């Protein structure tokens, strides 16, 4: 398994790749992961039966990887695998991300005959994320070739499948949603807390949440009932958001929790104690944090993305993405009439079920 992001590094795709690797081991298979090194992490370790090899790379932050840092993974992974694949034989390579990791997989197939499947996570699809707009045109040729040469490309949603097919008709694309451990986050004694879990980029729409909160009536209600708003995550947009909190007079209501390990006791408390969960993203390939919030018994307020609607279809949970007044109205309504979401929706996303779907692809 190749992924430049593997716990404790990265965002949503990182724990997904870990759970899939763990699931393969549970089925009786041997799994070796080649991932990025980072300060303080061992070059090699065995965790949950997974052999984890970390190659030397440039990386400055746990929560984000910049393009030049991804390039160092491509170089280091190739150097490591050049010797490793001579002495270790594998049946299949499960790669996460078409770009950058797929570049290594294409190389390994060409020189070592190792077939691969790819799980796409969103930012690796050309045009998906404006953060990479300058790079996408340069990668178009190799991106298409990686898809064409893959045994299968897996996407977590119909939305992402359609985005890929808009750019190429080559390759076999199938949908397997991301999974969740439904025992990980549980409802605790609920407090008047609103939770936002997100990488801090402009496309995550956290600024819209802060602008929606900038309303005298809403602030009065929140203060009277002693509500707290927790923003969990880090990223290059953090300073802008911190300034917006001050400008909007929200210092007493909003707290930035920073990057929090998804498996930590603190994260379980944040999810478990929060009554309301908000996601204001402009685009998402899936919605893993939506599943986590449902599991923890939170009421949801989410932007009207197809990836969100594939998980929960109650209209009262949605607002049009980027529409601040609609977001504010939805929040006011939820403060008056909170409700829990049907946890039966989670049965489709149990990891045991998802892993079996992946194993069918590997055969």
C-alpha positions, 0 to 999 in steps of 0.5 A: 500500500502506497500513500504519502499520508498515513496516520498520524499524518494528514486529513481524512484520507489518512485514517481511511487508508489505515482502516483499509490496511487493518481490514486486509490484515484482519482477513488474513493478508500481509500488508506493507505500507510505504509512506512519508517520514516525519520528525519523531516517527520511526522509520519502521514499525508494525502496528495492528499487523501492518508493516509501516515503512517511512521514507525520508521526506521534506514535510513541515506539518502533520496536517498539510503537505505542500506540492514540493513536499509531495515530490520528495515522497515520489523520489524517496519512495522510488529509491526505497522500492527500487531495492525493496521490490527486488527482495519482496514480492507482492500480489497487488499494490493498493495506492491512495491518491492518483497524484502524487502517489500514482506516479510511483505506482505507474513506475512500479508497474512498468519496472516490476510488473506490479499491478495496482488499484487506486483509491481517489480522495478528491484533491487528486482529481484535476480541477477539484481543488483550486489550491492546485490549479496551477499544477493540474494542467502540468499533470494532465498527461500522466494523470490520465495514464495512471488511471488507464493503467490501473486495474481499478480506480475507486472513488468514495462517491458518485460526485467524484466518479463524475468528475473523473469521467468528465476528464477521461473515459479511460480506466475502470471507475467504481464507487466504494464509500469510505467506512467508519468504526461506529463504536469510535464516537458515541453520544455523551452527556450533551452540552450546548456546544457547536462543533466544526471539524475541518482543515482550515482552507477557504474551500471549507467555508468556515468563514461562512460559519463565522459570518453567519454567527455575526448576528445580534439576535443569534449572538444573544441566544448563544450567550444567554444559553451559554453555547460554545463553538469549537473549531477543530483543525489547522491550515493556512487559513487559520490566521484569517479565521482568527481575525474574523472571530475578532472582527465579528465579536465572537471571541467569547463564543468561538474557540480554536482547538487546533489539530486534534488526533482523530483517535484521541480522548479529546476528539471523542469528548468534542464529538460526544458532548456537542449538540450540533455539528456544522460543515460549510464546505464548498465541495467534498468527495465524501463526508467522513466527518458527517458520519462521525457526527451522526455516530456521536449523536450530533444534529447536523447543519451541512452545505447542500453537496451531493456527497453530503446528501448521499449520507443524509437526506433531510432537507432541514439539515441543509443550506445552499453552500456559500449562502450565509443567511440560509446557514444562519436561518438553519442554525437558529431553527436548530437551536430551537428544535434540535434533533438526533439523526437516524444512526441506522444510516451508518450500517452501510458504512461499517468497515467490515462491509467496506473491506469486503467490497475492496477485497472483491476488487483486489481479486 
